[in-house]
Amino acid sequence: MGKNRNGTESPAGKVLMAEDGKQYFVYGKNHIEISEHFATNGKKLDALLTDVMLYTAEGKISA
């Protein structure tokens, strides 16, 4: 749990699914629609992180 402005602990947000199948991250009165996910046939997280590090170090993204 995180701390709010008063220094007391506040509950973490949660993910809810609406009747229409859309997912929302809910934190207090804020509802944020979750609309993007990693593709199932896309690059793995470690490959994405490697690309970020190479881009930062060398100025380019590996193939």
N, CA, C and O atoms as a MOPAC input file, in Angstrom:
PM7 MOZYME 1SCF
protein

 N      0.83100 1    -1.18900 1     0.00000 1
 C      0.00000 1     0.00000 1     0.00000 1
 C      0.86800 1     1.24300 1     0.00000 1
 O      1.92800 1     1.28000 1     0.62400 1
 N      0.40500 1     2.25200 1    -0.70500 1
 C      1.11200 1     3.51200 1    -0.73900 1
 C      0.60700 1     4.44300 1     0.34000 1
 O     -0.39900 1     4.16800 1     0.99500 1
 N      1.31000 1     5.54200 1     0.52000 1
 C      0.88800 1     6.53200 1     1.51300 1
 C      0.24600 1     7.70100 1     0.79100 1
 O      0.69200 1     8.10100 1    -0.28500 1
 N     -0.80600 1     8.24800 1     1.38900 1
 C     -1.45200 1     9.41600 1     0.79500 1
 C     -0.80000 1    10.69000 1     1.32000 1
 O      0.19700 1    10.62900 1     2.03800 1
 N     -1.35600 1    11.83300 1     0.96600 1
 C     -0.75400 1    13.11900 1     1.36100 1
 C     -0.66800 1    13.30000 1     2.87200 1
 O      0.21300 1    14.00900 1     3.35800 1
 N     -1.55800 1    12.67900 1     3.61000 1
 C     -1.55800 1    12.81400 1     5.06700 1
 C     -0.56400 1    11.87800 1     5.74200 1
 O     -0.41700 1    11.90600 1     6.96400 1
 N      0.12600 1    11.04200 1     4.95000 1
 C      1.09100 1    10.12000 1     5.53100 1
 C      0.48200 1     8.82000 1     5.99700 1
 O      1.19000 1     7.96500 1     6.52900 1
 N     -0.82900 1     8.64800 1     5.80900 1
 C     -1.46700 1     7.39200 1     6.19500 1
 C     -1.53700 1     6.47700 1     4.98200 1
 O     -1.48500 1     6.93400 1     3.84000 1
 N     -1.65500 1     5.18500 1     5.24300 1
 C     -1.69900 1     4.23700 1     4.13700 1
 C     -3.02900 1     4.32100 1     3.41300 1
 O     -4.08400 1     4.44400 1     4.03500 1
 N     -2.96400 1     4.25200 1     2.07000 1
 C     -4.17900 1     4.23800 1     1.26500 1
 C     -4.24500 1     2.91600 1     0.51100 1
 O     -3.20900 1     2.37000 1     0.13200 1
 N     -5.42800 1     2.40300 1     0.29100 1
 C     -5.53500 1     1.11000 1    -0.39300 1
 C     -5.12000 1     1.23000 1    -1.85300 1
 O     -5.33300 1     2.26500 1    -2.48400 1
 N     -4.53000 1     0.17300 1    -2.38100 1
 C     -4.12500 1     0.16400 1    -3.78200 1
 C     -5.34700 1     0.07500 1    -4.67100 1
 O     -6.41300 1    -0.35100 1    -4.22500 1
 N     -5.20200 1     0.47000 1    -5.91700 1
 C     -6.29100 1     0.36500 1    -6.87500 1
 C     -6.55300 1    -1.08400 1    -7.21700 1
 O     -5.82100 1    -1.98000 1    -6.79500 1
 N     -7.61400 1    -1.30800 1    -7.99300 1
 C     -7.92200 1    -2.66900 1    -8.40500 1
 C     -8.43300 1    -2.66000 1    -9.83500 1
 O     -8.85600 1    -1.62400 1   -10.34900 1
 N     -8.39000 1    -3.81300 1   -10.46900 1
 C     -8.84900 1    -3.96200 1   -11.84000 1
 C    -10.21500 1    -4.62500 1   -11.81500 1
 O    -10.40300 1    -5.66400 1   -11.18300 1
 N    -11.16500 1    -4.01300 1   -12.51000 1
 C    -12.51500 1    -4.55500 1   -12.60600 1
 C    -12.87500 1    -4.77300 1   -14.06000 1
 O    -12.37600 1    -4.07300 1   -14.94000 1
 N    -13.75400 1    -5.75700 1   -14.31800 1
 C    -14.23400 1    -5.98500 1   -15.66800 1
 C    -15.70700 1    -5.61900 1   -15.72700 1
 O    -16.50900 1    -6.09600 1   -14.92400 1
 N    -16.06100 1    -4.75800 1   -16.69700 1
 C    -17.44300 1    -4.33100 1   -16.87600 1
 C    -18.23100 1    -5.42200 1   -17.60200 1
 O    -17.65400 1    -6.38100 1   -18.11400 1
 N    -19.53800 1    -5.26500 1   -17.63800 1
 C    -20.39600 1    -6.24600 1   -18.30000 1
 C    -20.07900 1    -6.37800 1   -19.78200 1
 O    -20.26800 1    -7.44700 1   -20.36300 1
 N    -19.60000 1    -5.30300 1   -20.39800 1
 C    -19.27500 1    -5.34200 1   -21.82800 1
 C    -17.89700 1    -5.94900 1   -22.10600 1
 O    -17.47600 1    -5.99800 1   -23.26200 1
 N    -17.18800 1    -6.41200 1   -21.07400 1
 C    -15.89500 1    -7.06600 1   -21.23300 1
 C    -14.69800 1    -6.14100 1   -21.13000 1
 O    -13.56000 1    -6.61000 1   -21.14300 1
 N    -14.92500 1    -4.83700 1   -21.02900 1
 C    -13.80600 1    -3.90200 1   -20.90200 1
 C    -13.25800 1    -3.94900 1   -19.48700 1
 O    -14.00300 1    -4.12900 1   -18.52400 1
 N    -11.93600 1    -3.78500 1   -19.37100 1
 C    -11.29000 1    -3.76900 1   -18.06700 1
 C    -10.99800 1    -2.33000 1   -17.66600 1
 O    -10.66900 1    -1.49100 1   -18.50500 1
 N    -11.12500 1    -2.05400 1   -16.36100 1
 C    -10.87200 1    -0.73100 1   -15.82100 1
 C    -10.00300 1    -0.85200 1   -14.58500 1
 O    -10.20400 1    -1.74000 1   -13.75600 1
 N     -9.02300 1     0.05700 1   -14.46400 1
 C     -8.25700 1     0.20000 1   -13.23500 1
 C     -8.98900 1     1.25200 1   -12.41900 1
 O     -9.20200 1     2.37100 1   -12.88600 1
 N     -9.37700 1     0.89100 1   -11.19700 1
 C    -10.17200 1     1.78400 1   -10.35700 1
 C     -9.35700 1     2.14900 1    -9.12500 1
 O     -8.87000 1     1.28100 1    -8.40000 1
 N     -9.21800 1     3.46100 1    -8.90400 1
 C     -8.52100 1     3.96900 1    -7.73300 1
 C     -9.35800 1     5.11300 1    -7.19100 1
 O     -9.35000 1     6.21200 1    -7.74500 1
 N    -10.07300 1     4.85900 1    -6.12300 1
 C    -10.99000 1     5.86600 1    -5.58900 1
 C    -12.10400 1     6.13000 1    -6.57900 1
 O    -12.79100 1     5.20200 1    -7.00500 1
 N    -12.29000 1     7.39400 1    -6.95000 1
 C    -13.32200 1     7.75600 1    -7.92300 1
 C    -12.80300 1     7.72600 1    -9.35500 1
 O    -13.56200 1     7.98100 1   -10.29000 1
 N    -11.53100 1     7.42100 1    -9.53900 1
 C    -10.92000 1     7.40100 1   -10.87300 1
 C    -11.07400 1     6.03000 1   -11.51100 1
 O    -10.74900 1     5.01400 1   -10.89700 1
 N    -11.57000 1     6.00100 1   -12.74600 1
 C    -11.70600 1     4.77400 1   -13.52700 1
 C    -10.92700 1     4.97100 1   -14.82500 1
 O    -11.23700 1     5.86600 1   -15.61100 1
 N     -9.91800 1     4.13600 1   -15.04500 1
 C     -9.08900 1     4.24200 1   -16.23600 1
 C     -9.27800 1     2.96800 1   -17.05000 1
 O     -9.01500 1     1.86600 1   -16.56900 1
 N     -9.74100 1     3.13400 1   -18.30000 1
 C     -9.95700 1     1.97000 1   -19.15300 1
 C     -8.61700 1     1.38200 1   -19.57000 1
 O     -7.71500 1     2.10300 1   -19.99700 1
 N     -8.49700 1     0.06700 1   -19.44000 1
 C     -7.30400 1    -0.64600 1   -19.87700 1
 C     -7.57100 1    -1.07800 1   -21.30900 1
 O     -8.43700 1    -1.91300 1   -21.56700 1
 N     -6.81100 1    -0.49500 1   -22.24300 1
 C     -7.11200 1    -0.76800 1   -23.64300 1
 C     -5.96600 1    -1.43200 1   -24.39200 1
 O     -6.15600 1    -1.85100 1   -25.53400 1
 N     -4.79300 1    -1.54500 1   -23.79800 1
 C     -3.66200 1    -2.14100 1   -24.50000 1
 C     -3.01700 1    -3.22000 1   -23.64200 1
 O     -2.93700 1    -3.11000 1   -22.41800 1
 N     -2.57000 1    -4.24600 1   -24.31000 1
 C     -1.88500 1    -5.36000 1   -23.66400 1
 C     -0.71100 1    -5.75300 1   -24.54500 1
 O     -0.67500 1    -5.39000 1   -25.72000 1
 N      0.23600 1    -6.48000 1   -24.00500 1
 C      1.30400 1    -7.01500 1   -24.82600 1
 C      0.71200 1    -8.07700 1   -25.74300 1
 O     -0.12500 1    -8.87200 1   -25.31600 1
 N      1.13800 1    -8.09200 1   -26.98500 1
 C      0.67200 1    -9.09000 1   -27.93600 1
 C      1.17200 1   -10.46900 1   -27.51500 1
 O      2.29400 1   -10.60400 1   -27.02700 1
 N      0.34500 1   -11.48300 1   -27.70200 1
 C      0.74400 1   -12.83700 1   -27.31400 1
 C      1.88700 1   -13.35500 1   -28.16200 1
 O      2.66600 1   -14.19000 1   -27.70300 1
 N      2.00400 1   -12.86700 1   -29.41100 1
 C      3.08700 1   -13.32400 1   -30.27700 1
 C      4.18400 1   -12.27500 1   -30.41500 1
 O      5.01600 1   -12.36600 1   -31.31700 1
 N      4.19400 1   -11.28700 1   -29.53600 1
 C      5.18800 1   -10.21800 1   -29.58500 1
 C      6.45900 1   -10.59200 1   -28.85200 1
 O      6.62700 1   -11.72500 1   -28.40100 1
 N      7.36000 1    -9.61200 1   -28.74100 1
 C      8.63100 1    -9.83300 1   -28.04900 1
 C      8.39000 1   -10.04400 1   -26.55900 1
 O      7.44600 1    -9.50300 1   -25.98500 1
 N      9.24300 1   -10.82500 1   -25.95600 1
 C      9.20400 1   -11.04900 1   -24.51300 1
 C      9.76300 1    -9.82000 1   -23.79700 1
 O     10.48600 1    -9.02500 1   -24.39700 1
 N      9.43000 1    -9.66700 1   -22.52200 1
 C      9.84100 1    -8.50100 1   -21.74700 1
 C     11.35000 1    -8.34000 1   -21.71700 1
 O     11.85000 1    -7.22100 1   -21.83100 1
 N     12.08500 1    -9.43500 1   -21.56500 1
 C     13.54600 1    -9.31300 1   -21.51800 1
 C     14.10800 1    -8.78900 1   -22.83400 1
 O     15.09200 1    -8.05000 1   -22.82600 1
 N     13.50400 1    -9.15800 1   -23.97000 1
 C     13.95400 1    -8.64100 1   -25.26900 1
 C     13.63000 1    -7.15300 1   -25.39500 1
 O     14.43100 1    -6.39300 1   -25.93900 1
 N     12.47300 1    -6.73200 1   -24.90000 1
 C     12.11800 1    -5.30800 1   -24.92700 1
 C     13.07400 1    -4.49100 1   -24.06600 1
 O     13.50200 1    -3.40800 1   -24.46700 1
 N     13.40600 1    -5.00200 1   -22.89300 1
 C     14.34800 1    -4.29500 1   -22.01100 1
 C     15.73900 1    -4.21800 1   -22.63700 1
 O     16.42800 1    -3.20600 1   -22.51500 1
 N     16.14200 1    -5.29200 1   -23.30400 1
 C     17.43600 1    -5.27900 1   -23.99500 1
 C     17.44300 1    -4.20400 1   -25.06900 1
 O     18.42300 1    -3.47100 1   -25.20500 1
 N     16.35200 1    -4.10000 1   -25.84100 1
 C     16.25200 1    -3.05800 1   -26.86200 1
 C     16.35900 1    -1.66100 1   -26.25800 1
 O     17.02400 1    -0.78900 1   -26.81800 1
 N     15.71300 1    -1.45100 1   -25.13000 1
 C     15.77000 1    -0.14400 1   -24.47200 1
 C     17.19400 1     0.17100 1   -24.04300 1
 O     17.67000 1     1.29000 1   -24.23400 1
 N     17.88000 1    -0.81600 1   -23.45900 1
 C     19.25500 1    -0.58600 1   -23.01200 1
 C     20.18200 1    -0.32000 1   -24.19500 1
 O     21.03900 1     0.56100 1   -24.12600 1
 N     20.01400 1    -1.08100 1   -25.28300 1
 C     20.85400 1    -0.85800 1   -26.46200 1
 C     20.57000 1     0.50400 1   -27.07700 1
 O     21.49700 1     1.19900 1   -27.49400 1
 N     19.31500 1     0.89000 1   -27.13900 1
 C     18.95200 1     2.18400 1   -27.68400 1
 C     19.58500 1     3.30900 1   -26.86900 1
 O     20.11400 1     4.27300 1   -27.42200 1
 N     19.52000 1     3.16900 1   -25.55800 1
 C     20.09600 1     4.18400 1   -24.67800 1
 C     21.61200 1     4.23300 1   -24.79900 1
 O     22.19800 1     5.31500 1   -24.84800 1
 N     22.25300 1     3.06100 1   -24.84700 1
 C     23.71200 1     3.00900 1   -24.88000 1
 C     24.28600 1     3.33800 1   -26.25200 1
 O     25.31700 1     4.00400 1   -26.35000 1
 N     23.62300 1     2.87300 1   -27.32000 1
 C     24.20900 1     2.98500 1   -28.64700 1
 C     23.42800 1     3.91200 1   -29.58000 1
 O     23.91700 1     4.26300 1   -30.65400 1
 N     22.23300 1     4.30400 1   -29.18300 1
 C     21.43400 1     5.16700 1   -30.01600 1
 C     20.63600 1     4.45000 1   -31.09700 1
 O     20.19000 1     5.08000 1   -32.05600 1
 N     20.44900 1     3.14200 1   -30.95400 1
 C     19.65200 1     2.40400 1   -31.93000 1
 C     18.99700 1     1.19900 1   -31.26000 1
 O     19.41300 1     0.77100 1   -30.18400 1
 N     17.97400 1     0.66400 1   -31.90600 1
 C     17.26500 1    -0.51200 1   -31.41100 1
 C     17.70900 1    -1.70400 1   -32.22900 1
 O     17.80600 1    -1.62200 1   -33.45300 1
 N     17.98500 1    -2.83500 1   -31.54400 1
 C     18.40900 1    -4.04300 1   -32.25400 1
 C     17.23000 1    -4.67200 1   -32.98700 1
 O     16.07200 1    -4.44400 1   -32.63500 1
 N     17.53300 1    -5.45100 1   -33.99100 1
 C     16.48300 1    -6.10000 1   -34.79900 1
 C     15.94800 1    -7.32400 1   -34.13300 1
 O     15.06300 1    -7.98600 1   -34.67600 1

